[in-house]
Amino acid sequence: MGNYILKLCYALFFILLHSASSIHGYFNSTSSTKEVKCKEREKEALLRFKQGHQDDYGMLSTWRDDEKNRDCCKWKGIGCNNLVGVIPCELGNLAKLQYLNLGGNSLSGAIPYQLGNLAQLQFLDLGDNLLDRTIPFKIGELLMLQSLWLGRNSNLKINKEKYGIIPFKIGELV
């Protein structure tokens, strides 16, 4: 029992870690050479933010709505992407995948249970999205998994009736 609790604490510690490389291109249905443009409402929000702050060091100097600086994705300190939609279940076919970072986007829907097929997966970040439904039990069977981040998905649930509060297999992660 003590060994299980130690492993569970260890797994929960790694859940808090936030790292990995990204496969952003997989989700873009358009050409990878297409430039991401800033959305008008996001640009307006950034400009309102700038108005409320004193910029003594010029860090926000590129944050202007003029001809040269129209695209807020090119402003200093700003990065943009177009990851929206759902996580395709076909990702579960990438047998040698070790790092999957899809955190901090606008992905919605369920986490595909097929991600549990990624036997080599060491790092999985799906946090800070709009994911909902239940966490697939197969995620707890990823024996190579060292880091798991699912936080800040306000509608993501664990099927307590079927698996308990935390999937049992997560406590066995290395």
N, CA and C of each residue as an Amber inpcrd file, in Angstrom:
protein
   522
   0.8230000  -1.1970000   0.0000000   0.0000000   0.0000000   0.0000000
   0.8630000   1.2550000   0.0000000   1.9270000   1.2510000   0.8210000
   2.8120000   2.4130000   0.8730000   3.5080000   2.6560000  -0.4460000
   3.8900000   1.5660000  -1.1390000   4.5350000   1.6810000  -2.4420000
   3.5780000   2.2930000  -3.4620000   2.2990000   1.8960000  -3.4220000
   1.2980000   2.4530000  -4.3260000   1.1370000   3.9520000  -4.0860000
   1.0680000   4.3590000  -2.8160000   0.9170000   5.7810000  -2.4890000
   2.1310000   6.5700000  -2.9580000   3.3320000   6.0150000  -2.7780000
   4.5430000   6.6810000  -3.2440000   4.5110000   6.8540000  -4.7550000
   4.1250000   5.8000000  -5.4680000   4.0400000   5.8930000  -6.9270000
   2.9700000   6.8900000  -7.3460000   1.8550000   6.9060000  -6.6460000
   0.7840000   7.8380000  -6.9490000   1.2490000   9.2730000  -6.7410000
   1.9460000   9.5340000  -5.6380000   2.4840000  10.8770000  -5.3790000
   3.4870000  11.2640000  -6.4550000   4.3230000  10.3210000  -6.8370000
   5.3080000  10.5630000  -7.8870000   4.6130000  10.9120000  -9.2040000
   3.5670000  10.1600000  -9.5470000   2.8230000  10.4250000 -10.7780000
   2.1490000  11.7900000 -10.7180000   1.5530000  12.1160000  -9.5770000
   0.8930000  13.4110000  -9.4410000   1.8900000  14.5600000  -9.5290000
   3.1010000  14.3430000  -9.0310000   4.1410000  15.3590000  -9.1470000
   4.4310000  15.6520000 -10.6110000   4.5450000  14.6090000 -11.3970000
   4.8420000  14.8010000 -12.8130000   3.6640000  15.3670000 -13.5840000
   2.4610000  15.1680000 -13.0790000   1.2980000  15.7690000 -13.7200000
   1.4450000  17.2870000 -13.7110000   2.1070000  17.8030000 -12.6900000
   2.2780000  19.2430000 -12.5710000   3.3530000  19.7960000 -13.5000000
   4.2140000  18.9240000 -13.9800000   5.2540000  19.3930000 -14.8890000
   4.6430000  19.7500000 -16.2340000   5.2250000  20.7150000 -16.8610000
   4.6780000  21.2060000 -18.1170000   5.8180000  21.3150000 -19.1180000
   5.9840000  20.2780000 -19.9620000   7.0520000  20.3320000 -20.9440000
   6.6880000  19.5060000 -22.1490000   7.5470000  19.4800000 -23.1400000
   7.4760000  18.6270000 -24.3260000   7.5850000  19.4560000 -25.5900000
   7.8940000  18.7880000 -26.6450000   7.9110000  19.4500000 -27.9420000
   6.5310000  19.3410000 -28.5470000   6.3280000  19.9600000 -29.6820000
   4.9940000  20.0740000 -30.2310000   4.8900000  19.4740000 -31.6240000
   3.6760000  19.0710000 -31.9710000   3.4150000  18.6160000 -33.3300000
   2.2720000  19.4530000 -33.9030000   2.3980000  20.7550000 -33.7650000
   1.3510000  21.6780000 -34.1890000   0.9280000  21.4630000 -35.6340000
   1.8580000  21.1690000 -36.5050000   1.5460000  21.0430000 -37.9150000
   0.5170000  19.9790000 -38.2100000   0.4170000  18.9810000 -37.3660000
  -0.5340000  17.8970000 -37.5910000  -1.9640000  18.4050000 -37.6340000
  -2.2430000  19.4680000 -36.8960000  -3.6010000  19.9540000 -36.7770000
  -3.9560000  21.0210000 -37.7910000  -2.9790000  21.6010000 -38.4500000
  -3.2860000  22.6240000 -39.4350000  -3.7260000  21.9630000 -40.7260000
  -4.9500000  22.2160000 -41.1290000  -5.4430000  21.6410000 -42.3670000
  -4.9330000  22.4200000 -43.5650000  -4.4080000  23.6120000 -43.3310000
  -3.8570000  24.4110000 -44.4140000  -2.3730000  24.1520000 -44.5210000
  -1.7830000  24.7010000 -45.5120000  -0.3510000  24.5220000 -45.7460000
   0.4420000  25.0660000 -44.5770000   1.5460000  24.3920000 -44.2580000
   2.3720000  24.8320000 -43.1380000   3.0680000  26.1500000 -43.4360000
   3.0850000  26.5480000 -44.7030000   3.7190000  27.8180000 -45.0450000
   2.7520000  28.9810000 -44.8930000   1.4700000  28.7110000 -44.6940000
   0.5050000  29.7860000 -44.5250000   0.7740000  30.5090000 -43.2140000
   0.8170000  31.7970000 -43.2970000   1.1220000  32.6210000 -42.1350000
  -0.1190000  32.7960000 -41.2670000   0.0530000  32.6760000 -39.9690000
  -1.0420000  32.8720000 -39.0270000  -1.2280000  34.3640000 -38.8230000
  -2.4410000  34.8190000 -38.9390000  -2.7600000  36.2310000 -38.7280000
  -3.5270000  36.3840000 -37.4230000  -3.3410000  37.5220000 -36.8220000
  -4.0090000  37.7960000 -35.5610000  -5.4880000  38.0970000 -35.7870000
  -6.2980000  37.6910000 -34.8380000  -7.7320000  37.9420000 -34.9070000
  -8.0050000  39.3450000 -34.3830000  -8.9350000  40.0110000 -35.0200000
  -9.2340000  41.4030000 -34.6910000  -9.6050000  41.5750000 -33.2160000
 -10.4340000  40.6920000 -32.6840000 -10.8430000  40.8390000 -31.2800000
  -9.6670000  40.6320000 -30.3330000  -8.7200000  39.7670000 -30.7100000
  -7.5410000  39.5580000 -29.8770000  -6.6250000  40.7780000 -29.9240000
  -6.4880000  41.3720000 -31.1050000  -5.6750000  42.5800000 -31.2350000
  -6.2680000  43.7070000 -30.3910000  -7.5810000  43.8720000 -30.4510000
  -8.2420000  44.9160000 -29.6620000  -8.0320000  44.6890000 -28.1670000
  -8.0900000  43.4490000 -27.7360000  -7.8720000  43.1370000 -26.3180000
  -6.4430000  43.4780000 -25.9020000  -5.4780000  43.1840000 -26.7530000
  -4.0800000  43.5120000 -26.4430000  -3.8680000  45.0200000 -26.3910000
  -4.4900000  45.7490000 -27.3010000  -4.3550000  47.2100000 -27.2980000
  -4.9970000  47.8140000 -26.0510000  -6.1300000  47.2680000 -25.6050000
  -6.7520000  47.7430000 -24.3560000  -5.8510000  47.4420000 -23.1660000
  -5.2220000  46.2610000 -23.1800000  -4.2800000  45.9030000 -22.1220000
  -3.1320000  46.9090000 -22.0830000  -2.5890000  47.2540000 -23.2480000
  -1.4680000  48.1960000 -23.3330000  -1.8600000  49.5650000 -22.7720000
  -3.0820000  50.0080000 -23.0610000  -3.5350000  51.3160000 -22.5810000
  -3.5190000  51.4060000 -21.0600000  -3.7190000  50.2950000 -20.4020000
  -3.7710000  50.2860000 -18.9480000  -2.4170000  50.1510000 -18.2810000
  -1.3220000  50.1790000 -19.0450000   0.0090000  49.9790000 -18.4800000
   0.9930000  51.0340000 -18.9660000   1.8800000  51.4060000 -18.0820000
   2.9530000  52.3260000 -18.4380000   4.1240000  51.4910000 -18.9630000
   4.6390000  51.8500000 -20.1340000   5.6840000  51.0680000 -20.8030000
   6.9920000  51.8550000 -20.8140000   7.6550000  51.9290000 -19.6560000
   8.8870000  52.7080000 -19.5240000  10.0400000  52.1690000 -20.3610000
  10.0420000  50.8890000 -20.6570000  11.1760000  50.2770000 -21.3530000
  10.8860000  49.9540000 -22.8160000   9.7480000  50.3500000 -23.3240000
   9.4310000  50.1380000 -24.7340000   9.1380000  48.7020000 -25.1130000
   8.8050000  47.8770000 -24.1460000   8.5230000  46.4720000 -24.4420000
   7.2670000  46.3150000 -25.3080000   6.3680000  47.2700000 -25.2210000
   5.1210000  47.1870000 -25.9830000   5.1240000  48.1240000 -27.1870000
   6.3120000  48.5360000 -27.6100000   6.4180000  49.5240000 -28.6880000
   5.8650000  49.0340000 -30.0210000   5.8830000  47.7380000 -30.2680000
   5.3520000  47.2160000 -31.5330000   3.8440000  46.9950000 -31.4710000
   3.2640000  47.1770000 -30.3140000   1.8290000  46.9610000 -30.1460000
   1.0740000  48.2030000 -30.6220000   0.9450000  48.3400000 -31.9270000
   0.2610000  49.4930000 -32.5310000  -0.6150000  48.9960000 -33.6740000
  -1.6920000  49.7000000 -33.9040000  -2.5740000  49.3550000 -35.0160000
  -2.3150000  50.3190000 -36.1640000  -1.1270000  50.2240000 -36.7310000
  -0.8020000  51.0150000 -37.9150000  -0.4510000  50.0590000 -39.0530000
  -0.1480000  50.5940000 -40.2100000   0.1110000  49.7490000 -41.3840000
   1.2500000  48.7610000 -41.1580000   2.3110000  49.2010000 -40.4970000
   3.4880000  48.3630000 -40.2780000   3.2470000  47.2770000 -39.2220000
   2.4080000  47.5530000 -38.2550000   2.2160000  46.6470000 -37.1150000
   0.7960000  46.1000000 -37.0200000   0.1220000  45.9710000 -38.1190000
  -1.2760000  45.5460000 -38.1110000  -1.4640000  44.1290000 -37.5560000
  -0.5300000  43.2350000 -37.8470000  -0.6570000  41.8380000 -37.4190000
  -0.0900000  41.6660000 -36.0110000  -0.9580000  41.4850000 -35.0270000
  -0.5050000  41.3810000 -33.6380000   0.3050000  40.1100000 -33.3810000
   0.2570000  39.1410000 -34.2810000   1.0740000  37.9330000 -34.1160000
   2.5610000  38.2390000 -34.2770000   2.8850000  39.3870000 -34.8420000
   4.2820000  39.7900000 -35.0270000   4.7340000  40.7890000 -33.9670000
   3.8640000  41.1370000 -33.0490000   4.2300000  42.0610000 -31.9900000
   5.1980000  41.3800000 -31.0370000   6.0690000  42.1870000 -30.4550000
   7.0420000  41.6660000 -29.4890000   6.3120000  40.9920000 -28.3270000
   6.7180000  39.7610000 -28.0250000   6.1540000  39.0290000 -26.8950000
   4.8570000  38.2930000 -27.1830000   4.3830000  38.3290000 -28.4220000
   3.1170000  37.6830000 -28.7740000   3.3860000  36.5350000 -29.7410000
   2.7450000  35.4110000 -29.5130000   2.8110000  34.2690000 -30.4210000
   1.4040000  33.8040000 -30.7380000   1.1800000  33.3800000 -31.9580000
  -0.1520000  32.9520000 -32.3870000  -0.0900000  31.5770000 -33.0330000
  -1.1760000  30.8590000 -32.9350000  -1.3310000  29.5980000 -33.6600000
  -2.8030000  29.4130000 -33.9740000  -3.0910000  28.4220000 -34.7510000
  -4.4790000  28.1780000 -35.1550000  -4.9660000  26.8060000 -34.7350000
  -4.5160000  26.3050000 -33.6170000  -4.9500000  24.9790000 -33.1960000
  -6.3330000  25.0630000 -32.5670000  -7.3210000  24.6950000 -33.3470000
  -8.6960000  24.6090000 -32.8730000  -9.2590000  23.2980000 -33.3900000
 -10.3620000  22.8860000 -32.8310000 -10.9830000  21.6470000 -33.2850000
 -10.8110000  20.5480000 -32.2660000 -10.7870000  19.3160000 -32.7450000
 -10.6850000  18.1580000 -31.8670000  -9.3520000  17.4580000 -32.0910000
  -8.9600000  16.6520000 -31.1180000  -7.7380000  15.8530000 -31.2450000
  -8.0940000  14.6300000 -32.0850000  -7.4450000  14.4480000 -33.2200000
  -7.7930000  13.3040000 -34.0690000  -7.3600000  11.9820000 -33.4450000
  -8.2360000  10.9940000 -33.5190000  -7.9210000   9.6850000 -32.9430000
  -6.7520000   9.0290000 -33.6670000  -6.4590000   9.4500000 -34.8960000
  -5.3460000   8.8850000 -35.6590000  -3.9930000   9.1220000 -35.0020000
  -3.9160000  10.0740000 -34.0840000  -2.6570000  10.2700000 -33.3530000
  -2.2450000   8.9910000 -32.6320000  -3.2040000   8.1860000 -32.2690000
  -2.9250000   6.9260000 -31.5910000  -2.1780000   5.9220000 -32.4520000
  -2.0530000   6.2000000 -33.7450000  -1.3200000   5.3180000 -34.6610000
   0.1640000   5.6530000 -34.7400000   0.5960000   6.7250000 -34.1090000
   2.0010000   7.1450000 -34.1660000   2.7900000   6.3650000 -33.1140000
   3.0930000   5.1310000 -33.4290000   3.6260000   4.1630000 -32.4650000
   4.9050000   4.6090000 -31.7740000   5.7380000   5.3930000 -32.4130000
   7.0290000   5.7780000 -31.8400000   7.0070000   7.1660000 -31.1900000
   5.8410000   7.7970000 -31.1490000   5.7340000   9.1420000 -30.5880000
   6.1260000   9.1380000 -29.1150000   7.0300000  10.0580000 -28.7330000
   7.4930000  10.1500000 -27.3520000   7.0230000  11.4210000 -26.6580000
   6.8430000  12.5040000 -27.4040000   6.4610000  13.7950000 -26.8340000
   5.2470000  14.3240000 -27.5840000   4.2270000  14.6940000 -26.8490000
   3.0390000  15.2790000 -27.4540000   2.6180000  16.4700000 -26.6110000
   2.7790000  17.6690000 -27.1800000   2.4210000  18.8990000 -26.4860000
   1.3740000  19.6270000 -27.3090000   0.1430000  19.5610000 -26.8660000
  -0.9570000  20.2730000 -27.5010000  -1.5760000  21.2550000 -26.5150000
  -0.8400000  21.5820000 -25.4770000  -1.3420000  22.4680000 -24.4370000
  -1.4630000  23.9050000 -24.8990000  -2.3620000  24.6270000 -24.2630000
  -2.5020000  26.0550000 -24.4870000  -3.1400000  26.4160000 -25.8060000
  -4.0650000  25.6350000 -26.2740000  -4.7520000  25.9190000 -27.5280000
  -6.2470000  26.0160000 -27.2760000  -7.0300000  25.7710000 -28.2910000
  -8.4880000  25.7810000 -28.1540000  -9.0670000  24.4620000 -28.6330000
  -8.3990000  23.3800000 -28.2910000  -8.8860000  22.0640000 -28.6790000
 -10.0660000  21.6900000 -27.7970000 -11.0760000  21.0790000 -28.3930000
 -12.2860000  20.7470000 -27.6410000 -12.6700000  19.2920000 -27.8840000
 -13.7110000  18.8630000 -27.1970000 -14.1800000  17.4920000 -27.3460000
 -13.4810000  16.5580000 -26.3810000 -13.5440000  15.2780000 -26.7020000
 -12.9880000  14.2460000 -25.8290000 -11.5240000  13.9820000 -26.1460000
 -10.8080000  13.4820000 -25.1500000  -9.4580000  12.9610000 -25.3820000
  -9.6530000  11.5880000 -26.0180000  -9.1240000  11.3670000 -27.2150000
  -9.3320000  10.0650000 -27.8560000  -8.6950000   8.9360000 -27.0460000
  -9.4420000   7.8640000 -26.8330000  -8.8930000   6.7280000 -26.0890000
  -7.7070000   6.1220000 -26.8320000  -7.6040000   6.3760000 -28.1500000
  -6.5050000   5.8360000 -28.9490000  -5.1460000   6.3690000 -28.5070000
  -5.1080000   7.4900000 -27.7860000  -3.8250000   7.9810000 -27.2700000
  -3.2190000   6.9710000 -26.3040000  -4.0340000   6.1080000 -25.7540000
  -3.5470000   5.0410000 -24.8870000  -2.7530000   3.9780000 -25.6310000
  -2.7480000   4.0330000 -26.9630000  -1.9580000   3.0990000 -27.7760000
  -0.5140000   3.5610000 -27.9440000  -0.1840000   4.7560000 -27.4910000
   1.1490000   5.3350000 -27.6990000   2.1200000   4.7940000 -26.6520000
   2.5420000   3.5710000 -26.8380000   3.3420000   2.8510000 -25.8420000
   4.6740000   3.5270000 -25.5340000   5.2190000   4.3180000 -26.4490000
   6.5070000   4.9790000 -26.2350000   6.3570000   6.3870000 -25.6470000
   5.1280000   6.8510000 -25.4670000   4.8850000   8.2250000 -25.0280000
   5.4460000   8.4660000 -23.6330000   6.2630000   9.5190000 -23.5070000
   6.8690000   9.8820000 -22.2280000   6.2750000  11.1690000 -21.6650000
   5.8970000  12.1040000 -22.5280000   5.3700000  13.3970000 -22.0980000
   4.0780000  13.6880000 -22.8530000   3.0280000  14.0160000 -22.1210000
   1.7340000  14.3280000 -22.7130000   1.1850000  15.5840000 -22.0580000
   0.9960000  16.6170000 -22.8570000   0.4400000  17.8790000 -22.3740000
  -0.8000000  18.2040000 -23.1940000  -1.9460000  18.1000000 -22.5630000
  -3.2160000  18.4740000 -23.1760000  -3.8930000  19.5660000 -22.3470000
  -3.1340000  20.1790000 -21.4500000  -3.6850000  21.1850000 -20.5520000
  -4.0250000  22.4860000 -21.2490000  -4.7710000  23.3070000 -20.5700000
  -5.1280000  24.6450000 -21.0490000  -5.8430000  24.5980000 -22.3920000
  -6.8230000  23.7290000 -22.5070000  -7.6520000  23.6280000 -23.6990000
  -9.1140000  23.6950000 -23.2840000  -9.9770000  23.1980000 -24.1180000
 -11.4150000  23.1760000 -23.8390000 -11.9290000  21.7400000 -23.8580000
 -11.0820000  20.8070000 -23.4650000 -11.4350000  19.3930000 -23.5180000
 -12.5090000  19.0700000 -22.4910000 -13.3680000  18.1100000 -22.8480000
 -14.4340000  17.7210000 -21.9290000 -14.6110000  16.2080000 -21.9620000
 -15.6250000  15.7410000 -21.3200000 -15.9350000  14.3170000 -21.1510000
 -14.9640000  13.6840000 -20.1650000 -14.7610000  12.3800000 -20.2510000
 -13.9320000  11.7040000 -19.2500000 -12.5290000  11.4190000 -19.7730000
 -11.5950000  11.3350000 -18.8400000 -10.2160000  10.9720000 -19.1750000
 -10.2130000   9.4810000 -19.5050000  -9.7170000   9.1040000 -20.6820000
  -9.7160000   7.6770000 -21.0360000  -8.8670000   6.8540000 -20.0740000
  -9.3910000   5.7000000 -19.6840000  -8.6840000   4.8090000 -18.7780000
  -7.3400000   4.3860000 -19.3590000  -7.2660000   4.2580000 -20.6800000
  -6.0400000   3.7930000 -21.3350000  -4.8650000   4.7470000 -21.1170000
  -5.1240000   6.0050000 -20.7830000  -4.0300000   6.9430000 -20.4850000
  -3.2250000   6.4160000 -19.2980000  -3.8930000   5.8110000 -18.3450000
  -3.2220000   5.2450000 -17.1780000  -2.4070000   4.0020000 -17.4810000
  -2.5360000   3.4610000 -18.6740000  -1.7840000   2.2730000 -19.0720000
  -0.5290000   2.6180000 -19.8710000  -0.2170000   3.8970000 -20.0090000
   0.9910000   4.3210000 -20.7280000   2.1880000   4.1660000 -19.7920000
   2.8460000   3.0310000 -19.8570000   3.8870000   2.6810000 -18.8910000
   5.1430000   3.5250000 -19.0060000   5.4070000   4.1310000 -20.1580000
   6.5980000   4.9680000 -20.3360000   6.3320000   6.4270000 -19.9370000
   5.0850000   6.7740000 -19.6920000   4.7040000   8.1560000 -19.4250000
   5.3660000   8.6730000 -18.1540000   6.0580000   9.8040000 -18.2730000
   6.7260000  10.4300000 -17.1370000   6.0590000  11.7350000 -16.7310000
   5.4330000  12.4120000 -17.6910000   4.8210000  13.7010000 -17.4080000
   3.4510000  13.7680000 -18.0730000   2.4490000  14.1110000 -17.2880000
   1.0780000  14.2190000 -17.7860000   0.4850000  15.5200000 -17.2760000
   0.0300000  16.3740000 -18.1900000  -0.6070000  17.6270000 -17.8000000
  -1.9590000  17.7080000 -18.4830000  -3.0190000  17.6840000 -17.6900000
  -4.3840000  17.7810000 -18.1940000  -5.1150000  18.9620000 -17.5640000
  -4.4120000  19.7360000 -16.7590000  -5.0310000  20.8290000 -16.0180000
  -5.6250000  21.9020000 -16.9060000  -6.5090000  22.6590000 -16.3100000
  -7.1670000  23.7960000 -16.9430000  -8.0000000  23.3950000 -18.1590000
  -8.6500000  22.2680000 -18.0480000  -9.7160000  21.8450000 -18.9530000
 -10.9410000  21.7220000 -18.0620000 -11.7060000  22.7820000 -17.9520000
 -12.7120000  22.8700000 -16.8960000 -13.8000000  21.8060000 -16.9690000
 -14.0040000  21.1860000 -18.1070000 -15.0660000  20.1890000 -18.2140000
 -14.5490000  18.7660000 -18.3430000 -13.2700000  18.5650000 -18.0870000
 -12.6790000  17.2330000 -18.1600000 -12.9870000  16.4870000 -16.8680000
 -13.4410000  15.2480000 -17.0000000 -13.8800000  14.4890000 -15.8250000
 -13.2260000  13.1130000 -15.7880000 -13.2520000  12.5220000 -14.6200000
 -12.8370000  11.1390000 -14.4320000 -14.0990000  10.3500000 -14.1130000
 -14.2780000   9.2170000 -14.7560000 -15.4370000   8.3720000 -14.5100000
 -15.2760000   7.7070000 -13.1470000 -15.7540000   8.3620000 -12.1000000
 -15.5710000   7.8940000 -10.7250000 -16.2640000   6.5600000 -10.4690000
 -17.4140000   6.3400000 -11.1000000 -18.1490000   5.0970000 -10.8790000
 -17.3870000   3.8950000 -11.4200000 -16.6790000   4.0860000 -12.5190000
 -16.0020000   2.9690000 -13.1620000 -14.5630000   2.8050000 -12.6900000
 -13.8660000   3.9140000 -12.4280000 -12.4300000   3.8350000 -12.1600000
 -12.0070000   4.4010000 -10.8170000 -12.8790000   5.0090000 -10.0730000
 -12.4720000   5.6590000  -8.8440000 -12.0670000   7.0950000  -9.1310000
 -11.4890000   7.7580000  -8.1680000 -11.1640000   9.1690000  -8.3230000
 -10.0320000   9.3920000  -9.3170000  -8.9700000   8.6180000  -9.2270000
  -7.8490000   8.6990000 -10.1650000  -7.6610000   7.3020000 -10.7420000
  -7.5260000   7.1860000 -12.0820000  -7.3320000   5.8450000 -12.6370000
  -6.1930000   5.1140000 -11.9380000  -6.4460000   3.8910000 -11.5010000
  -5.5020000   3.0960000 -10.7250000  -4.1490000   2.9830000 -11.4080000
  -4.1330000   2.7830000 -12.7140000  -2.8840000   2.5660000 -13.4490000
  -1.9650000   3.7850000 -13.4010000  -2.5050000   4.9830000 -13.2030000
  -1.6540000   6.1730000 -13.1310000  -0.6820000   6.0540000 -11.9710000
  -1.0700000   5.3860000 -10.9020000  -0.1850000   5.1830000  -9.7630000
   0.9900000   4.2810000 -10.0630000   0.9430000   3.5710000 -11.1860000
   2.0280000   2.6780000 -11.5670000   2.9930000   3.3090000 -12.5610000
   2.7680000   4.5720000 -12.9260000   3.6620000   5.2360000 -13.8710000
   5.0320000   5.4300000 -13.2540000   6.0560000   5.3490000 -14.0840000
   7.4410000   5.5000000 -13.6200000   7.7520000   6.9600000 -13.4460000
